[in-house]
Amino acid sequence: MTDLHSRTAQQVFDDHLRLSQQRAFDEDIRRNFSPDCVVLTGRGVFRGHDGLQTLARMLGDEVPTGQWEYRVRLVEGNAAYLEWSAHSENAVVDDGADSFFIVDGHVVAQTIHYTVKNHEGRTIVGPDGRRHPGS
């Protein structure tokens, strides 16, 4: 098994995407994120593994099932960028965009942006986490 601290940014990014696709969020957090990581979102600042677990629960509640697509994947040096979408029975995300800063085999900082919409295109949950009534 590879020493997790010696992985390249590309290896960490690929492992994160693989585990996310499997919805193995706890394993992903443990393997790929620093315990001191910081995540910036329209919902606020989240810190450490507890903050990541909170964000994973939010996304799981908003888009519990469905098909995920990684449209753009870029890695340059310690930085990675992802554009993604998700389609489920009740919700669509078509503007997902995350960025990552990876040091010593772990994500130390991340940004997350996405909007959850219904199939008619009305916002259900905005990037700031606010639910929109009547959607």
N, C-alpha and C positions, 0 to 999 in steps of 0.2 A: 504494500500500500504506500502511496506517495505521502510524504510529509506535507501536511496541509499548508504549512508556513512557507514552503518552497515553491508553491504553484505560481504560475504566471497569471497576469490579469485575464488573459484569454481562457485559461483553464478554470479559473474561479467563475468567470462569467458563464461559460458553457455548463459547468456543474449547476450553477444557480438556475439557469434556464431549464435544464433537464429535470431537476427536482421540482421546480415550480410547475412544469407541465404535468408532472405526476401528482401535483398537489401535496407533496411531501414537505409541507412548510416547516415543521419542527426540525427535520433533518437538515433542510436547506439552511435554516437560521444557525443551527449548531455548527455545520461544516463551513459555511461560506461567509459569515458575518462576524466581525469583531464584537466582543461583548460590550465595547464602548462605542459602537457605531452610532451615527446621528443620521436621521432621516428627515428631510424637509419636504413638506407637502402643503397644499392649500388648506389642509385640516390642522396644521400646526407642526411642531417639532416633536419627534418621537426619538427616544434614546434607548440604546441597548437592546438586548434580546427581548425584554418585556415589551418594549415599544414596537418591535417588529411583529411579535405575536398579536398585539392589539390590531395592527394594520392588517395582518393576514386574516384575522377574524372579521374585520370590517368588510374586506373584499369578498370573503367567503359568504357573508350574509347578503351582500349586494348582488353577487354573481355566483351562486352556489354550484352551478354545473355549467356545462357548455363546452364550446370549442374555442381554444385560444390560438391566436396566430401571432408569431413574431415576424413583423414586416421588415424592420431595419435593425441590424445588429452590427455595431461598430466597436472596435477596441483599438485604442492608440495609447501606447505607454501604460500608465496606471488608470486611464479613464476608459469607461465603457458607456455606450448609449444604446437604448432599446426603444423602438416604437412597436406598440402591440395593440391588438384588438381582441375582443371576446364576444361571443354570441351564444346566448342561452335561450331557453324557452320564454323567459320573461324580461330579459334585459340585453342591452347591447352596449359595448364600449368600443368606440371607434377612434378615440384620440389618446390612447394610452402612450405615455412617454416617460421613461425612467432614465436617470443617469447614475453612474456609479464611480466611486474613487476607490481603488483597490491597492492595498499595501500589505506586503508580507503574507500574501495568500488569503487575505480576507477583505471584504468590503468594509471600509471605515466610514464612508459617507455615501448617501443615496438621495436622489430627489425622485418624487413620484407625482405624476399628474394623470388623472383620468376623470371622465364624466360618464355616469351610468344613465342610459336613456331607455325608454320603452321602444317597441318596434315601430311606433308612429313617429319617433324622433323627438318626443318630449322628454325633458330632463327629469329623471327620478331622483338622482343624487348628484349634486354639483361637485366640482373639484374641491370645494371648501368643506364637503361632507354634509351640507345642508340638504335635507329631503325636501322635495317640491311636492306640495299637496296636489291631488287630482291627476297625478301622472300615472 
